[in-house]
Each structure stands twice: as C-alpha cells, then as structure tokens.
Amino acid sequence: MSGQDHVHEPVTHLTDEVIQAYLVKTRWFGGKGRPFEVSGVRRLGRLGRLAPGEPLVDVLIVELTYGDGPAGSEADVELYQVPLACYTESEHRLDHAFIGWWEDPEHGWIHAYDALHDRSSMGLWLQAFGAAAGPGSFVTEGPESLTFHRVPGSEVDTDAVGTLFTGEQSNSSVAFGEDSVLKVFRKLTPGPNPDITTHEALTKADSPDVAHLYGWVEHGNTHLGMLQQFLRTATDGWDLALSSVRTLYADPLVAARESGGDFAGESGRLGDTLREVHAVLREHFQVSTVPAADTAAAMNERLDLALHAAPALAPHEDRLRHVFGRVQALGELPVQRVHGDLHLGQTLRTALGWKIVDFEGEPAKPLAERLLPDSVWRDVAGMLRSFAYAPHVVERQHTDLDEDELEERRQRGAEWTERNQRYFLNAYAALAETELTSEQRALLDAYVADKAVYETVYETRNRPTWVEIPLTAIARIGEP
C-alpha cells in the first residue's frame, strides 16, 4: 500500500486520530516525536468470528506519512501491522489494551483491543498454524486472506495458552506455554523478512545454534510473523555478561581471570557458535565478493551523516577516515548472509550451548539493505562492542563511588572487556597463538569503527551522558 492507493472506505469505525493516539502509546512504534498522519488503513485478513464472548481478529495494515521531511522531497511513509481483537461486549480484562469502539448496525457496540494482549485472539493464530499441517499451508477465508505455513516435521501444541512478552520494543512476541513463541512483526516492508528466511535455512540444516522455525504467516509477498521453538529455560547473554561484571566488581582484590564469575569461557564458546552459524549460512545463501572500495565508501558516507548528528565525532574524523581507507586497498571482499545486528542481547545460553536469535538485521535499515550479503566481520564487530558496553552499564548503576573507586573499576572493567573480546575473537577465528592477518585486522578495525560511529549518534540522541563510551573506543581503534 502506498500513498497512491489511500483507503477511502475505512475497515473499522476507528478514526485516524484514535489510531494515531494508540500508536504513540506503544513500545514498538518507531516514529515517536515525529509529526505524522494516518494516511491509510487496509485489512490484510481475519481470524475467528464475531459472537458473544468470542473475538473476531482484524489484521490491519496502517500507513503513516511523516511531515518532517525537507521541502519538495518525497514523503516518508511507513507501514505498521495492527491486529485488532473485536468483541461485542466490553472485556474489562483487556482494559489496558483498549483502542476504541464504534456502533455496528448488526452487532451493536464493537469494542476493539490490541489482539496481542488477548489470549483468545492469539489462540486463533495458533490454531491456524495447526491447520497448516499436511500440505504445509493454511489460507484464511475471504477476499483478504492470510497464509500460514508450517515447516515440515514441526510439531505445534494448538491448545497452549499465549502470554505476551513485555520486554520487546520493535516487535511483539507471545509465548505459547513451554512449546513455541510467535513473533509478530510490527513495522512492515513488502518482501521476505530475513528473520524468517535465515531461520528456515538454519532449521532445515538442523543447526543446534538457533531456535528452530516452526512456521510463518504472510499476506501476499509480505511476511507478518513467525512461530518458532521456545527456549523457556534459556538465559539472556547480556544478563549473563552483566552478572559476570557485578561479581568482578564485588571483590576489588580479584583480577578478571580469577573472578568466580569469569565469563571468558562462555565468550569463547560463543565465538565457536558464531563461526558455525556463519559456515551454515555460507552453504545455504549466495556467497559473492564486493569491491573493498565500495565498502569503504559506504562507511565514509555514514560518517558524513554522523558528523552532522554527533559533533563530538569531529576530533576523531581523521582517525576514522584512515581506518576506513585501509579497507579501500583490499581489493575484493567476500560477503555472505550474516546476522547484521549481533550483540549479547541477541544470544541465549541454554543447557546445550549458545543460541543466536533475531536475524531480522538492523531495524533502522531498509529491508532491501538488510537482505544484502555483508562481511562476517560486521557480526564479529557487533559482539566485540557489546562486550565493551557491559562494564560501563554496571558502572553507571552505582552513583555513590568517589573518583578513585570509579577509576579502579574502569581499569578492571577494561580488563574484563579485553579478556572476553580476546577469547571470543580467538575462538571465532580458530586462533591458537597466531594473530589475525593484516587484512582481517583492517576489516575488523573498520567494522568496529563503523559500529562505534553508529553508537555515538545513538547516544547523542538518546543518552548524551553515555557518548563517551563509543568515543573512547574510537580513540583506541588501530592501537596494537
């Protein structure tokens, strides 16, 4: 749907103002703070039927047009998926997810809620996945239809009860008992979502390093959501890293390597896991090369934009240009399908080992760009930067330390970071006592710098007091 096919006949009686007010209250809406209008609403499909005590789910796509672009430029348009749970009676258990109501000539007052908060509505999704067994797909009835696909061999408990996760931001996820989890993509782009296509390939390869894909739902060529294995007992990698740092800081006389919470072994195993995932992706997706000059040019272009958004980068511009310039001389670079947005928060530790999750790529990038093959060093750099952030986050949770205590913690935090980065990198590159080649080091430095530039812009806009974290890293890039 584009601005040219604006919907003149509304599919509900909710006004644009009601939908707009609802969007700005959600965690997953990415346009907060920007002026926008609801420029279209279209139904993608329906689940269930409207009856007393039973929901009819309207799966809507809402088109937004932003009004803060440069004069004369093409309008900035985004699409969001908004599933409504419609009831003939008020459901007070869903008051926190109430969106609006209207009077229907046949059914009387219709009460609309965010369907992701309603267990009965989410049960309809699960039943549709169950109906997709056999030939592998199930299509809802009506002129607007949703197609549910099942991965061959996957088992789905259609009686499991759904519970909405509260921590996610860019998407919404619902866990069904201890069996499966449904991720509903909120911001939509026509075309295949790499979170689904990558998981599908890794699942068919029986990779032990991801939560296996059970199925997905789509409308036309647009992926709307995915059902996958629920790793109920898994622990978030970021939480584990923070716990390790806290344990280290609890005893000021213990070095990182001697700490009871030493994380280095886990970092090494995580490096092994990423290496294995990259190997499987090379087997199942296109592998090619790109001119190194193009990669360096893209990094320099991102730096150009970042210098305007984050003036604190200016003293480091020459260093960054030099780091990117080293890439330019490397000829052709191998590229492949990668994660694209890897950090400790995209990992889970289970009793059987590490799992890597969320292969959607960097949410801010257009889908076409996220689907492009890239260097494996982008993923490695993302993880190295995540290790660097952990001590800083713990440090900022304690505001009662004097300068000497803070300096002591910073030094020990830097030791923790260096130790975990080294173990991860050595495991990933399968190094024993040898070092990275000069080409590998040039690529890694450049991707780390590129990531730190992105972080500087983010911190400038969202947490200005944190901007020193990426700037400190930039000042040290290229050092032996």
C-alpha positions in Angstrom: 0.0 0.0 0.0 1.4 3.4 -0.9 0.2 7.0 -0.8 -1.4 6.4 -4.3 -3.8 3.8 -3.0 -5.0 5.5 0.1 -8.0 3.7 1.6 -11.1 5.9 1.4 -13.5 3.3 2.9 -12.4 2.6 6.5 -12.3 -1.0 7.5 -13.3 0.0 11.0 -15.1 3.0 12.5 -12.0 4.0 14.5 -10.9 7.5 13.5 -7.4 8.3 12.3 -7.0 10.3 15.5 -7.8 7.2 17.7 -5.3 5.0 15.8 -2.7 7.8 16.0 -3.2 8.2 19.8 -2.9 4.4 20.2 0.4 4.1 18.2 2.3 6.7 20.2 1.5 4.8 23.4 3.0 1.6 22.3 6.6 0.4 22.9 7.1 -0.8 19.3 6.1 2.4 17.4 9.3 3.8 15.9 8.0 7.3 14.9 7.7 8.8 18.4 8.4 12.5 18.4 7.9 12.9 14.7 4.8 14.6 13.2 2.7 12.1 11.2 -0.8 11.4 10.0 -2.6 8.1 9.4 -2.8 8.1 5.6 -4.4 4.7 5.0 -5.8 1.6 6.7 -6.3 -1.7 4.9 -7.4 -5.1 6.2 -5.0 -8.0 5.4 -7.2 -10.8 6.8 -9.5 -12.0 9.5 -9.4 -14.8 12.1 -12.4 -16.1 14.1 -16.0 -14.8 14.1 -17.8 -12.1 16.0 -20.1 -13.7 18.6 -20.8 -13.1 22.3 -17.7 -13.9 24.2 -15.7 -14.7 21.1 -13.3 -12.4 19.3 -13.1 -11.5 15.6 -9.5 -10.6 14.8 -9.0 -7.9 12.2 -5.4 -7.9 11.0 -4.8 -4.4 9.7 -2.0 -2.6 8.0 -1.8 1.1 8.9 0.0 3.5 6.6 1.7 6.6 8.2 3.0 9.6 6.4 5.5 11.8 8.2 5.6 15.6 7.8 9.1 16.4 8.8 10.9 15.8 5.5 12.7 18.5 3.5 10.5 20.7 1.4 9.9 19.2 -2.0 11.2 15.7 -1.0 9.2 12.5 -1.4 7.0 11.8 1.7 8.4 9.4 4.3 5.9 6.6 4.5 5.9 3.6 7.0 3.6 0.6 7.3 2.6 -0.9 10.7 0.7 -4.1 11.4 -2.1 -3.6 13.9 -4.2 -6.7 14.7 -7.5 -5.8 16.5 -9.4 -8.1 18.8 -13.1 -7.1 18.3 -15.7 -8.1 20.9 -19.5 -7.4 21.1 -19.1 -6.8 24.9 -16.6 -4.9 26.9 -13.7 -7.1 28.0 -12.5 -5.5 31.2 -9.6 -7.9 31.5 -8.3 -6.1 28.4 -8.9 -2.5 29.5 -5.1 -1.9 29.4 -5.1 -2.8 25.7 -8.3 -0.9 24.7 -8.0 1.0 21.5 -11.5 2.2 20.7 -15.2 1.4 20.0 -17.9 2.0 17.5 -21.5 1.1 16.9 -22.3 -1.5 14.3 -25.8 -1.7 12.8 -25.9 -5.5 13.1 -23.9 -6.2 16.3 -24.3 -3.1 18.3 -21.2 -1.7 20.1 -17.9 -3.2 18.9 -15.0 -3.0 21.4 -11.6 -3.1 19.8 -8.4 -4.1 21.7 -4.8 -4.9 20.8 -5.1 -8.5 19.8 -1.6 -9.4 21.1 -2.8 -8.9 24.6 -5.8 -11.3 24.2 -5.2 -15.0 24.8 -8.3 -16.0 22.9 -7.3 -14.0 19.9 -3.7 -15.4 19.9 -5.2 -18.9 20.2 -6.7 -18.3 16.8 -3.2 -17.7 15.4 -2.0 -20.9 16.9 -4.9 -22.9 15.6 -4.2 -21.5 12.1 -0.7 -22.8 12.3 -2.1 -26.2 13.4 -4.3 -26.2 10.4 -1.3 -25.7 8.2 -0.1 -29.3 8.7 -0.3 -31.7 5.8 0.4 -29.7 2.6 2.2 -27.2 4.8 -0.1 -24.1 4.4 -3.5 -22.8 5.5 -5.2 -19.8 3.9 -7.9 -17.9 5.8 -11.3 -17.4 4.1 -12.5 -14.2 2.5 -11.2 -11.7 -0.2 -8.5 -10.6 2.2 -6.5 -13.6 3.3 -3.6 -14.7 5.5 -1.4 -17.7 4.5 0.0 -19.8 7.4 3.0 -22.1 6.6 4.4 -24.9 8.6 8.0 -26.2 8.4 7.9 -30.0 7.6 8.4 -32.1 10.7 7.5 -29.3 13.2 5.0 -30.1 16.0 2.7 -27.4 17.4 0.6 -27.7 20.5 -2.6 -25.9 19.5 -4.0 -26.0 23.0 -1.2 -24.0 24.6 -2.1 -20.7 26.2 -0.5 -17.5 24.9 1.3 -14.9 27.1 2.6 -11.6 25.7 6.3 -10.8 26.4 6.6 -7.4 28.0 10.3 -6.6 27.2 10.3 -6.3 23.4 10.2 -3.0 21.5 10.3 -3.2 17.7 8.1 -6.3 17.5 5.6 -8.2 19.7 6.1 -11.8 20.9 3.7 -14.2 22.5 4.9 -17.4 24.2 2.5 -20.4 24.0 3.1 -22.5 27.1 6.5 -24.1 27.0 6.2 -25.1 23.4 6.5 -22.2 20.9 6.7 -18.4 20.6 5.1 -16.2 18.0 6.9 -13.0 16.9 4.6 -10.5 15.2 6.4 -8.0 13.0 5.0 -4.5 13.7 6.8 -2.4 11.1 6.3 -4.0 7.7 8.1 -3.9 4.4 6.9 -5.8 1.4 9.1 -8.8 0.7 10.7 -11.6 2.6 11.9 -10.9 6.2 15.4 -12.2 6.8 14.5 -13.4 10.3 12.3 -16.0 8.6 14.4 -16.9 5.6 17.6 -17.2 7.7 15.9 -19.3 10.4 14.3 -21.5 7.8 17.7 -22.3 6.2 19.3 -23.0 9.6 16.3 -25.1 10.7 16.4 -27.2 7.6 20.1 -27.7 8.2 19.3 -28.9 11.7 21.6 -26.3 13.2 21.9 -26.6 17.0 22.8 -22.9 17.3 19.3 -21.4 16.8 15.7 -21.8 18.0 14.2 -23.8 15.2 11.5 -22.3 13.0 8.0 -23.9 13.1 6.2 -21.8 10.7 5.3 -18.3 9.4 2.4 -16.2 8.3 2.3 -13.9 5.3 0.0 -11.8 3.2 1.0 -11.8 -0.5 4.7 -11.4 -0.5 4.9 -9.7 2.9 5.9 -11.7 6.0 3.8 -10.8 9.0 5.1 -13.1 11.8 7.0 -16.3 12.7 6.4 -19.2 15.0 9.5 -20.9 16.5 10.8 -23.1 19.2 10.5 -21.5 22.7 13.7 -21.8 24.7 12.0 -21.5 28.0 15.0 -22.2 30.3 17.5 -20.1 28.3 19.2 -17.1 29.9 19.8 -13.9 28.0 23.5 -13.5 27.1 23.5 -9.8 28.0 22.2 -10.6 31.5 24.9 -13.2 32.0 27.6 -10.7 31.0 26.3 -8.1 33.4 26.2 -10.6 36.2 29.8 -11.5 35.5 30.9 -7.9 35.7 29.0 -7.4 39.0 30.7 -10.4 40.5 34.1 -9.0 39.5 33.3 -5.6 41.0 32.1 -7.2 44.2 35.7 -8.1 45.2 38.2 -5.3 44.4 41.2 -7.6 45.1 40.4 -10.2 42.4 41.5 -9.9 38.8 39.1 -10.7 36.0 40.8 -14.0 35.2 40.4 -15.1 38.9 36.9 -13.9 39.4 34.3 -16.5 40.3 32.1 -15.0 37.6 34.7 -15.2 34.9 32.9 -15.1 31.6 35.8 -15.8 29.3 35.0 -19.5 28.7 31.5 -18.6 27.7 32.8 -15.9 25.4 35.0 -18.5 23.7 32.1 -20.9 23.2 30.0 -18.0 21.8 32.8 -17.4 19.2 32.6 -21.0 18.2 28.8 -20.8 17.8 29.0 -17.7 15.6 31.7 -19.4 13.4 29.4 -22.5 13.0 26.4 -20.3 12.1 28.3 -18.4 9.5 29.5 -21.6 8.0 25.9 -22.9 7.6 24.8 -19.6 6.1 27.6 -19.8 3.5 26.2 -23.2 2.4 22.6 -22.1 2.0 22.8 -18.5 0.8 24.7 -16.7 -2.0 28.3 -16.0 -1.4 30.0 -13.3 -3.5 32.5 -10.5 -3.4 32.2 -6.8 -3.4 34.8 -4.1 -4.2 36.5 -3.1 -1.0 36.4 0.5 -2.2 32.6 0.3 -2.2 32.6 -0.9 1.4 34.9 1.9 2.5 32.8 4.5 0.6 29.7 3.3 2.4 31.4 3.7 5.8 32.7 7.1 4.9 29.1 8.2 3.8 27.7 7.0 7.1 30.5 9.0 8.9 29.5 12.1 6.8 25.9 11.9 8.2 27.1 11.1 11.7 29.4 14.1 11.9 26.3 16.3 11.4 24.2 14.4 14.0 27.1 14.0 16.6 29.5 16.9 16.6 31.6 15.1 19.2 32.9 12.9 16.4 34.7 15.8 14.7 38.1 15.4 16.6 38.2 11.7 15.5 37.4 12.2 11.9 40.9 11.9 10.6 41.5 8.7 12.5 38.2 7.2 11.2 39.0 8.2 7.6 42.3 6.5 8.0 40.8 3.3 9.3 38.2 3.2 6.5 41.0 4.0 4.0 42.8 0.8 4.9 39.8 -1.2 3.7 39.8 0.6 0.4 43.1 -1.0 -0.6 42.0 -4.6 0.0 40.6 -5.4 -3.5 37.6 -7.7 -3.4 35.9 -8.7 -0.1 34.0 -11.9 0.5 30.4 -11.3 1.6 27.5 -13.6 2.6 24.3 -13.7 4.6 25.1 -12.6 8.2 23.1 -11.7 11.3 23.5 -8.0 10.7 22.7 -6.7 14.2 24.6 -9.0 16.6 25.2 -8.2 20.2 24.9 -10.1 23.5 21.2 -9.3 23.7 20.7 -11.4 20.6 22.1 -14.5 22.3 20.6 -17.1 24.7 22.6 -19.6 26.8 20.9 -23.0 27.2 22.0 -26.2 28.9 23.1 -27.4 25.5 25.0 -24.3 24.5 24.6 -20.9 23.0 21.7 -19.9 20.6 21.7 -16.9 18.3 18.3 -15.2 17.8 16.7 -12.4 15.9 18.1 -12.5 12.4 16.0 -9.5 11.2 19.0 -7.2 10.8 19.3 -3.7 12.0 15.7 -2.4 12.2 16.6 1.1 11.1 17.9 -0.1 7.7 15.5 -0.6 4.7 14.7 -4.3 4.1 16.5 -4.3 0.7 19.7 -3.2 2.5 19.2 -5.8 5.3 18.9 -8.6 2.7 22.3 -7.7 1.1 25.2 -10.0 1.8 27.9 -8.5 4.1 31.2 -9.3 5.7 31.2 -11.7 8.6 33.3 -9.1 10.4 30.2 -7.0 10.9 28.8 -9.6 13.2 32.1 -10.0 15.0 32.5 -6.3 15.5 29.0 -6.0 16.9 29.8 -8.6 19.5 33.1 -7.0 20.5 31.3 -3.7 21.0 28.7 -5.4 23.2 31.5 -6.8 25.4 32.8 -3.2 25.7 29.4 -1.9 26.9 28.8 -4.3 29.7 31.2 -2.9 32.3 30.1 0.7 31.6 26.4 -0.3 32.2 27.2 -1.8 35.5 29.4 1.1 36.5 26.5 3.5 35.9 24.3 1.6 38.2 26.5 2.8 41.2 26.5 6.5 41.7 27.9 6.5 45.2 31.6 5.9 44.3 34.4 8.5 44.5 36.8 9.2 41.7 39.4 6.8 42.9 36.9 4.0 43.2 35.5 4.8 39.7 38.9 4.8 38.2 39.7 1.5 39.8 36.5 0.0 38.4 37.1 1.4 34.9 40.5 -0.3 34.8 39.1 -3.6 36.0 36.2 -3.2 33.6 38.6 -2.6 30.7 40.5 -5.8 31.7 37.2 -7.7 31.7 36.4 -6.4 28.2 39.8 -7.1 26.7 39.7 -10.7 28.2 36.3 -11.6 26.8 36.9 -9.9 23.5 40.1 -11.9 23.1 38.5 -15.2 24.0 35.6 -14.6 21.6 37.8 -13.5 18.8 40.3 -16.3 19.1 37.5 -18.9 19.1 35.7 -17.3 16.2 38.9 -17.1 14.1 40.0 -20.5 15.3 43.3 -19.0 16.5 45.8 -20.6 18.8 48.8 -18.5 19.2 48.7 -16.8 15.8 47.3 -13.3 15.2 44.8 -12.1 12.7 46.2 -11.4 9.2 46.7 -7.7 8.3 43.7 -7.9 6.0 41.5 -9.4 8.7 42.7 -6.8 11.3 42.0 -3.9 8.8 38.4 -5.2 8.2 37.7 -5.8 11.9 39.0 -2.3 12.9 36.9 -0.7 10.2 33.7 -2.6 11.2 34.3 -1.8 14.9 34.8 1.9 14.0 31.6 1.9 11.8 29.6 0.4 14.7 31.1 2.9 17.2 30.1 5.7 14.9 26.6 4.4 14.9 26.6 4.2 18.7 27.9 7.7 19.0 24.9 9.0 17.0 22.5 6.9 19.1 23.9 8.0 22.4 24.0 11.7 21.3 20.3 11.5 20.6 19.1 9.2 23.4 21.7 9.2 26.3 24.1 12.1 25.9 26.0 11.2 29.1 26.9 7.9 27.6 28.5 9.2 24.4 32.0 8.8 25.9 31.6 5.0 25.7 31.9 4.8 21.9 34.1 7.8 21.7 36.7 6.1 24.0 36.6 3.1 21.7 37.1 5.2 18.6 40.1 6.9 20.1 41.8 3.5 20.6 41.0 1.8 17.3 44.1 0.8 15.4 46.2 0.6 18.6 48.3 -2.5 19.0 
